[in-house]
Amino acid sequence: MLLSSDMTPAQATEMVHGLLGMPEDRFPADFDTGIPRIRELFHAATRNQWDPRVDIPWNELDLSKYTEEQLYAARQYWSRRAWSEYGAISESPTLQIRFGVERRPTDMQLFFTIRSQEETRHAEVCHMMAEKLGGYIEKPVVQAYQGSVATHGVRKSALDTSIPLEGIIAALVCTAEEIAFDVFRHLIEISRDPVAKAICKAVMRDEVRHCAFGWYFLEHALAEATPEQKARIREAVIVMIEKVELNGYHSAWLAPPSPASEAEVNADRLTYEAGLGATVEEAEKPVFIDSIRRVRARMEAFGIELPPFRHPKLGTI
């Protein structure tokens, strides 16, 4: 492998010992089914494709019902949704590389080809909604908020062979996507605008399969896991909850108090009051707590016990 002369010795060493430094070995090509339920998820995903341009009732979006303040707030909200989905567009192919290099069951690689398309759809539909509300916003209005929504670090982790794939999937899919699924289910219940509701329903149908993939994979991978392996998975899940979710990645009201997070929270409240798709602390708090409790219970079934989590607005979960 050729390394750039601009790299520092540390960067070069990291690349050599990371995933990209491993030799490629694709033969013999294996198409056998290793995890049947994930193979079925792949087939289900291919049967349930949807197009943001034609499968959302855009003609039912009546902007005359909303004030300029509400529309601007909703633009902020749907733009933020697009940012989080945009990150998944790059994490999916990065994980595909990991699956291939480690020669994981083919079912995983097949499913993630569709997951990449689904995350792209989610980003596109959120971007389209922001555009129709008056214009997509490319970054947080208050730049300091980028620290809460910029990334959860999966792309970097996926290329680091010292971090077990089981930990990455447990953190990203079984935790973060499980929380995202609950958020979209909640938004369907409280959103009054027909277009906002239709978008949330379409995204949630995809998220069901994403979450199922994670749990099916863990069940397969942890059948003979050692206590050490389970400890590393536990650590990855804790980091995702404490450093990402409780830092406001999905919910602005969980972000550390600052003028930046306050601006996003205010935008969410205006959007929520208009019925355009957002939620607020008092409505989402029980949903978030239930999500964490369910993740904890499912992890315990694998012999992975999570510690209590604490947040000023949630207490101890």
Sine and cosine of phi, psi and omega as CSV:
sin_phi,cos_phi,sin_psi,cos_psi,sin_omega,cos_omega
0.00,0.00,0.72,-0.70,0.01,-1.00
-1.00,0.04,0.75,-0.66,0.03,-1.00
-0.95,-0.31,0.61,-0.79,-0.01,-1.00
-0.92,0.40,0.64,-0.77,0.03,-1.00
-0.93,0.37,-0.25,0.97,0.01,-1.00
-0.99,0.13,-0.18,0.98,-0.03,-1.00
-0.95,0.30,0.57,-0.82,0.15,-0.99
-0.97,0.23,0.33,-0.94,0.06,-1.00
-0.83,0.56,-0.62,0.79,0.00,-1.00
-0.91,0.42,-0.67,0.75,0.01,-1.00
-0.91,0.42,-0.67,0.74,0.00,-1.00
-0.90,0.44,-0.68,0.74,0.01,-1.00
-0.89,0.45,-0.68,0.73,0.00,-1.00
-0.88,0.48,-0.64,0.77,-0.04,-1.00
-0.94,0.34,-0.65,0.76,0.00,-1.00
-0.89,0.45,-0.66,0.75,-0.06,-1.00
-1.00,-0.01,-0.06,1.00,0.05,-1.00
-1.00,0.00,-0.16,-0.99,-0.09,-1.00
-0.88,0.48,-0.65,0.76,-0.07,-1.00
-0.94,0.33,-0.24,0.97,0.03,-1.00
-1.00,-0.02,-0.04,1.00,-0.02,-1.00
-0.99,0.10,0.56,-0.83,-0.01,-1.00
-0.92,0.39,0.58,-0.81,0.01,-1.00
-0.99,0.13,0.74,-0.68,-0.04,-1.00
-0.58,-0.81,1.00,-0.07,-0.09,-1.00
-0.98,-0.22,-0.16,0.99,-0.04,-1.00
-0.94,-0.34,0.54,-0.84,0.02,1.00
-0.96,0.29,0.65,-0.76,0.02,-1.00
-0.93,0.36,0.79,-0.61,-0.12,-0.99
-0.90,-0.44,0.86,-0.51,0.04,-1.00
-0.91,-0.41,0.18,0.98,0.01,-1.00
-0.92,0.38,0.43,-0.90,0.04,-1.00
-0.99,0.13,0.87,-0.49,0.00,-1.00
-0.97,-0.22,-0.54,0.84,0.02,-1.00
-0.76,-0.65,1.00,0.01,-0.14,-0.99
-0.79,0.61,-0.63,0.77,-0.05,-1.00
-0.93,0.37,-0.51,0.86,0.08,-1.00
-0.96,0.28,-0.58,0.82,0.08,-1.00
-0.88,0.48,-0.63,0.78,0.03,-1.00
-0.93,0.37,-0.57,0.82,0.08,-1.00
-0.87,0.50,-0.64,0.77,0.05,-1.00
-0.87,0.50,-0.74,0.68,0.00,-1.00
-0.91,0.42,-0.62,0.78,0.03,-1.00
-0.90,0.44,-0.64,0.77,0.01,-1.00
-0.91,0.42,-0.61,0.79,0.01,-1.00
-0.93,0.36,-0.45,0.89,0.01,-1.00
-0.99,0.15,-0.30,0.96,-0.15,-0.99
-0.87,-0.49,0.64,0.77,0.06,-1.00
-0.95,0.31,0.51,-0.86,0.08,-1.00
-0.62,-0.79,0.39,-0.92,-0.10,-1.00
-0.90,-0.45,0.90,-0.44,-0.01,-1.00
-0.83,0.56,-0.45,0.89,-0.05,-1.00
-0.97,0.26,-0.53,0.85,-0.13,-0.99
-0.86,-0.51,-0.29,0.96,-0.07,-1.00
-0.99,-0.15,0.06,1.00,0.11,-0.99
-0.94,-0.35,0.74,-0.68,-0.06,-1.00
-0.97,0.23,0.92,0.39,-0.08,-1.00
-0.84,0.54,-0.48,0.87,-0.02,-1.00
-0.92,0.40,-0.25,0.97,0.01,-1.00
-1.00,0.00,0.03,1.00,0.03,-1.00
-0.99,0.12,0.96,-0.27,-0.05,-1.00
-0.97,-0.24,0.99,-0.11,-0.06,-1.00
-0.93,0.37,-0.34,0.94,-0.04,-1.00
-0.92,0.40,-0.27,0.96,-0.01,-1.00
-0.98,0.19,-0.18,0.98,-0.15,-0.99
-0.88,-0.47,0.48,-0.88,0.06,-1.00
-0.98,0.19,0.27,-0.96,0.05,-1.00
-0.87,0.48,-0.59,0.81,0.01,-1.00
-0.91,0.42,-0.68,0.74,0.03,-1.00
-0.91,0.42,-0.66,0.75,-0.01,-1.00
-0.91,0.42,-0.65,0.76,0.01,-1.00
-0.91,0.41,-0.65,0.76,0.03,-1.00
-0.89,0.46,-0.68,0.74,0.01,-1.00
-0.91,0.41,-0.56,0.83,0.10,-1.00
-0.87,0.49,-0.68,0.73,0.04,-1.00
-0.88,0.48,-0.72,0.70,-0.06,-1.00
-0.89,0.45,-0.78,0.62,-0.06,-1.00
-0.94,0.34,-0.47,0.88,0.11,-0.99
-0.91,0.40,-0.66,0.75,0.02,-1.00
-0.90,0.44,-0.62,0.78,0.07,-1.00
-0.87,0.49,-0.67,0.74,0.01,-1.00
-0.89,0.45,-0.63,0.78,0.00,-1.00
-0.87,0.50,-0.71,0.70,-0.05,-1.00
-0.93,0.38,-0.61,0.79,0.04,-1.00
-0.94,0.33,-0.54,0.84,0.01,-1.00
-0.87,0.50,-0.62,0.78,0.02,-1.00
-0.88,0.48,-0.56,0.83,-0.02,-1.00
-0.94,0.34,-0.38,0.93,0.01,-1.00
-0.88,0.47,-0.56,0.83,-0.01,-1.00
-1.00,-0.03,-0.45,0.90,-0.03,-1.00
-0.95,0.30,-0.54,0.84,-0.03,-1.00
-0.88,0.47,-0.80,0.61,0.02,-1.00
-0.91,0.41,-0.48,0.88,0.06,-1.00
-0.90,0.43,-0.67,0.74,0.06,-1.00
-0.92,0.38,-0.52,0.85,0.07,-1.00
-0.85,0.52,-0.66,0.75,0.04,-1.00
-0.87,0.50,-0.69,0.73,-0.01,-1.00
-0.89,0.46,-0.70,0.71,0.02,-1.00
-0.85,0.53,-0.68,0.73,-0.05,-1.00
-0.93,0.36,-0.72,0.69,-0.03,-1.00
-0.90,0.44,-0.63,0.78,-0.01,-1.00
-1.00,0.07,0.03,1.00,0.02,-1.00
0.78,0.62,0.78,0.63,0.07,-1.00
-0.96,0.26,0.27,-0.96,-0.03,-1.00
-0.78,0.63,0.67,-0.74,-0.04,-1.00
-0.83,0.56,-0.51,0.86,-0.01,-1.00
-0.82,0.58,-0.62,0.78,-0.02,-1.00
-0.91,0.42,-0.68,0.74,-0.01,-1.00
-0.92,0.38,-0.65,0.76,0.03,-1.00
-0.88,0.47,-0.73,0.68,-0.04,-1.00
-0.89,0.46,-0.63,0.77,-0.07,-1.00
-0.96,0.29,-0.31,0.95,0.14,-0.99
-0.90,0.44,-0.61,0.79,0.02,-1.00
-0.98,0.21,-0.60,0.80,0.02,-1.00
-0.86,0.52,-0.64,0.77,0.04,-1.00
-0.85,0.53,-0.70,0.72,0.03,-1.00
-0.90,0.44,-0.65,0.76,-0.04,-1.00
-0.92,0.39,-0.67,0.74,0.04,-1.00
-0.90,0.43,-0.57,0.82,0.06,-1.00
-0.90,0.44,-0.68,0.73,0.06,-1.00
-0.86,0.52,-0.68,0.73,-0.03,-1.00
-0.89,0.45,-0.69,0.73,0.03,-1.00
-0.90,0.44,-0.68,0.73,-0.03,-1.00
-0.90,0.43,-0.68,0.73,-0.07,-1.00
-0.94,0.35,-0.58,0.82,0.06,-1.00
-0.93,0.37,-0.65,0.76,0.06,-1.00
-0.88,0.47,-0.70,0.72,0.00,-1.00
-0.88,0.47,-0.65,0.76,0.02,-1.00
-0.89,0.45,-0.71,0.71,0.03,-1.00
-0.88,0.48,-0.65,0.76,0.02,-1.00
-0.89,0.46,-0.70,0.71,-0.04,-1.00
-0.94,0.33,-0.40,0.91,0.05,-1.00
-0.98,0.18,-0.15,0.99,0.03,-1.00
0.64,-0.77,-0.20,0.98,0.06,-1.00
0.64,-0.77,0.75,-0.66,0.05,-1.00
-0.91,0.41,0.63,-0.77,0.04,-1.00
-0.95,-0.30,0.83,-0.56,-0.20,-0.98
-0.97,0.25,-0.36,0.93,-0.04,-1.00
-0.41,-0.91,0.25,-0.97,-0.01,-1.00
-0.81,0.59,0.63,-0.78,0.01,-1.00
-0.86,0.51,-0.65,0.76,0.11,-0.99
-0.97,-0.25,0.92,-0.39,-0.20,-0.98
-0.85,0.52,-0.49,0.87,-0.05,-1.00
-0.88,0.48,-0.35,0.93,-0.03,-1.00
-0.96,0.29,-0.18,0.98,-0.01,-1.00
-0.84,0.54,-0.48,0.88,-0.01,-1.00
-0.89,0.46,-0.41,0.91,0.00,-1.00
-1.00,0.01,-0.46,0.89,-0.12,-0.99
-0.89,-0.47,0.01,1.00,-0.13,-0.99
-0.91,0.42,-0.78,0.62,-0.08,-1.00
-0.24,-0.97,0.36,-0.93,0.14,-0.99
-0.94,-0.35,0.14,0.99,0.16,-0.99
0.99,0.15,0.19,0.98,-0.08,-1.00
-0.93,0.37,-0.63,0.78,-0.01,-1.00
-0.85,0.53,-0.69,0.72,0.00,-1.00
-0.93,0.38,-0.68,0.73,-0.02,-1.00
-0.89,0.45,-0.62,0.79,-0.05,-1.00
-0.90,0.44,-0.44,0.90,-0.01,-1.00
-1.00,-0.05,0.02,1.00,-0.03,-1.00
-0.97,-0.26,0.96,-0.28,-0.07,-1.00
-0.93,0.36,-0.19,0.98,0.06,-1.00
-0.97,0.23,-0.24,0.97,0.02,-1.00
-0.98,-0.19,0.89,-0.46,-0.07,-1.00
-0.91,0.42,0.63,-0.78,0.01,-1.00
-0.85,0.53,-0.60,0.80,0.01,-1.00
-0.85,0.52,-0.61,0.79,0.02,-1.00
-0.93,0.37,-0.64,0.77,0.01,-1.00
-0.89,0.45,-0.74,0.68,-0.01,-1.00
-0.91,0.41,-0.65,0.76,0.01,-1.00
-0.88,0.47,-0.64,0.77,-0.02,-1.00
-0.97,0.24,-0.75,0.66,-0.09,-1.00
-0.95,0.30,-0.78,0.63,-0.17,-0.99
-1.00,-0.03,-0.81,0.58,-0.08,-1.00
-0.95,0.30,-0.24,0.97,0.02,-1.00
-0.91,-0.41,-0.93,0.37,-0.09,-1.00
-0.89,0.45,-0.69,0.72,-0.01,-1.00
-0.96,0.28,-0.46,0.89,0.08,-1.00
-0.91,0.42,-0.67,0.75,0.06,-1.00
-0.91,0.41,-0.68,0.73,0.02,-1.00
-0.87,0.49,-0.65,0.76,0.03,-1.00
-0.86,0.51,-0.71,0.70,0.00,-1.00
-0.90,0.43,-0.59,0.80,0.02,-1.00
-0.89,0.45,-0.72,0.69,-0.01,-1.00
-0.91,0.40,-0.62,0.79,0.05,-1.00
-0.88,0.47,-0.65,0.76,0.05,-1.00
-0.90,0.43,-0.67,0.74,-0.02,-1.00
-0.90,0.43,-0.58,0.82,0.05,-1.00
-0.87,0.49,-0.62,0.78,-0.05,-1.00
-0.95,0.33,-0.55,0.83,-0.14,-0.99
-0.97,-0.25,-0.27,0.96,-0.04,-1.00
-0.97,0.23,0.73,-0.68,0.00,-1.00
-0.98,-0.17,-0.48,0.88,0.01,-1.00
-0.92,0.40,0.78,-0.63,-0.08,-1.00
-0.90,0.44,-0.51,0.86,-0.01,-1.00
-0.97,0.25,-0.70,0.71,0.06,-1.00
-0.85,0.52,-0.68,0.73,0.00,-1.00
-0.90,0.43,-0.66,0.75,-0.01,-1.00
-0.90,0.43,-0.63,0.78,0.02,-1.00
-0.89,0.45,-0.73,0.68,-0.02,-1.00
-0.88,0.47,-0.63,0.78,0.03,-1.00
-0.90,0.44,-0.69,0.73,-0.03,-1.00
-0.90,0.43,-0.69,0.72,0.00,-1.00
-0.91,0.40,-0.67,0.74,-0.04,-1.00
-0.88,0.47,-0.58,0.81,0.02,-1.00
-0.88,0.48,-0.58,0.81,0.07,-1.00
-0.95,0.30,-0.64,0.76,-0.06,-1.00
-0.89,0.45,-0.49,0.87,0.05,-1.00
-0.83,0.56,-0.73,0.68,-0.02,-1.00
-0.93,0.36,-0.62,0.79,0.00,-1.00
-0.86,0.50,-0.72,0.69,0.00,-1.00
-0.90,0.43,-0.67,0.74,0.00,-1.00
-0.87,0.49,-0.64,0.77,0.04,-1.00
-0.82,0.58,-0.74,0.67,-0.06,-1.00
-0.87,0.50,-0.72,0.69,-0.05,-1.00
-0.95,0.32,-0.61,0.79,0.05,-1.00
-0.89,0.45,-0.65,0.76,0.01,-1.00
-0.91,0.42,-0.72,0.70,-0.01,-1.00
-0.88,0.48,-0.67,0.75,0.03,-1.00
-0.86,0.51,-0.64,0.76,0.03,-1.00
-0.94,0.35,-0.72,0.70,-0.14,-0.99
-0.97,0.25,-0.49,0.87,-0.12,-0.99
-0.99,-0.10,0.12,0.99,-0.02,-1.00
-0.83,0.55,-0.58,0.81,-0.01,-1.00
-0.78,-0.63,0.54,0.84,-0.04,-1.00
-0.95,0.31,0.56,-0.83,0.04,-1.00
-1.00,0.09,0.32,-0.95,0.07,-1.00
-0.84,0.55,-0.58,0.81,0.02,-1.00
-0.90,0.43,-0.68,0.73,0.02,-1.00
-0.90,0.44,-0.66,0.75,0.02,-1.00
-0.91,0.41,-0.56,0.83,0.03,-1.00
-0.90,0.43,-0.61,0.79,0.00,-1.00
-0.95,0.30,-0.57,0.82,0.09,-1.00
-0.90,0.43,-0.70,0.72,0.04,-1.00
-0.83,0.55,-0.70,0.71,0.00,-1.00
-0.88,0.48,-0.67,0.74,-0.02,-1.00
-0.90,0.43,-0.64,0.77,0.01,-1.00
-0.92,0.39,-0.66,0.75,0.02,-1.00
-0.87,0.50,-0.71,0.71,0.01,-1.00
-0.88,0.48,-0.68,0.73,-0.01,-1.00
-0.88,0.47,-0.67,0.74,-0.02,-1.00
-0.95,0.30,-0.75,0.66,-0.11,-0.99
-0.97,0.26,-0.68,0.73,-0.13,-0.99
-1.00,-0.05,-0.33,0.95,-0.06,-1.00
-0.92,-0.39,-0.91,0.42,-0.09,-1.00
-0.90,0.43,-0.73,0.68,-0.01,-1.00
-0.97,0.23,-0.02,1.00,0.08,-1.00
-0.99,-0.15,0.04,1.00,0.09,-1.00
0.99,-0.12,0.35,0.94,-0.05,-1.00
-0.89,0.45,-0.71,0.71,0.02,-1.00
-0.99,-0.13,-0.47,0.88,-0.12,-0.99
-0.77,-0.64,0.90,-0.43,-0.11,-0.99
-0.87,0.49,-0.53,0.85,-0.07,-1.00
-0.93,0.36,-0.25,0.97,0.05,-1.00
-1.00,0.06,-0.21,0.98,-0.03,-1.00
-0.92,0.39,0.45,-0.89,0.04,-1.00
-0.82,0.57,0.66,-0.76,-0.03,-1.00
-0.85,0.52,0.76,-0.65,0.03,-1.00
-0.16,-0.99,0.30,-0.95,0.09,-1.00
-0.84,0.55,-0.52,0.86,-0.03,-1.00
-0.92,0.39,-0.79,0.61,-0.02,-1.00
-0.93,0.37,-0.54,0.84,0.03,-1.00
-0.89,0.47,-0.61,0.79,0.02,-1.00
-0.90,0.44,-0.65,0.76,0.00,-1.00
-0.94,0.33,-0.64,0.77,0.02,-1.00
-0.89,0.45,-0.67,0.74,0.03,-1.00
-0.90,0.44,-0.64,0.77,0.04,-1.00
-0.90,0.44,-0.65,0.76,0.03,-1.00
-0.89,0.46,-0.66,0.75,-0.03,-1.00
-0.91,0.42,-0.69,0.73,0.02,-1.00
-0.89,0.45,-0.65,0.76,0.02,-1.00
-0.92,0.40,-0.67,0.74,0.03,-1.00
-0.87,0.48,-0.72,0.69,-0.02,-1.00
-0.89,0.45,-0.51,0.86,0.04,-1.00
-0.99,0.16,-0.21,0.98,-0.03,-1.00
0.97,0.24,0.40,0.92,-0.10,-1.00
-1.00,-0.09,0.18,0.98,0.17,-0.98
0.81,-0.59,-0.28,0.96,-0.03,-1.00
-1.00,-0.01,0.05,-1.00,0.09,-1.00
-0.69,-0.72,0.05,-1.00,-0.06,-1.00
-0.74,-0.67,0.22,-0.98,-0.11,-0.99
-0.80,0.60,-0.78,0.63,-0.10,-0.99
-0.91,0.41,-0.45,0.89,0.02,-1.00
-1.00,0.09,-0.59,0.81,-0.10,-0.99
-1.00,0.01,-0.39,0.92,-0.09,-1.00
-0.79,0.62,-0.78,0.62,0.00,-1.00
-0.90,0.43,-0.49,0.87,0.04,-1.00
-0.92,0.39,-0.71,0.70,-0.02,-1.00
-0.91,0.42,-0.70,0.71,0.00,-1.00
-0.87,0.49,-0.68,0.74,0.02,-1.00
-0.89,0.45,-0.60,0.80,0.03,-1.00
-0.87,0.49,-0.75,0.66,-0.02,-1.00
-0.89,0.45,-0.66,0.75,-0.01,-1.00
-0.90,0.43,-0.62,0.79,-0.01,-1.00
-0.94,0.33,-0.64,0.76,0.07,-1.00
-0.87,0.49,-0.69,0.72,0.01,-1.00
-0.87,0.50,-0.70,0.71,-0.03,-1.00
-0.90,0.43,-0.65,0.76,-0.02,-1.00
-0.95,0.32,-0.57,0.82,0.06,-1.00
-0.92,0.40,-0.61,0.79,0.01,-1.00
-0.88,0.48,-0.52,0.85,0.03,-1.00
-0.90,0.43,-0.38,0.93,0.05,-1.00
-0.99,-0.10,0.09,1.00,-0.03,-1.00
0.99,0.14,0.37,0.93,0.00,-1.00
-0.91,-0.41,0.94,-0.34,-0.04,-1.00
-0.99,-0.14,0.84,-0.54,0.01,-1.00
-1.00,-0.04,0.54,-0.84,-0.01,-1.00
-0.98,0.20,0.16,-0.99,0.13,-0.99
-0.91,0.42,0.57,-0.82,0.06,-1.00
-0.92,-0.40,0.64,-0.77,-0.07,-1.00
-0.83,-0.56,0.64,-0.77,0.04,-1.00
-0.49,-0.87,0.63,-0.77,-0.05,-1.00
-0.82,0.58,-0.52,0.85,-0.06,-1.00
-0.99,-0.10,-0.12,0.99,-0.05,-1.00
-0.89,-0.46,-0.31,0.95,-0.15,-0.99
0.97,0.26,-0.60,-0.80,0.00,-1.00
-0.96,-0.28,0.80,-0.61,0.02,-1.00
-0.96,-0.28,0.00,0.00,0.00,0.00
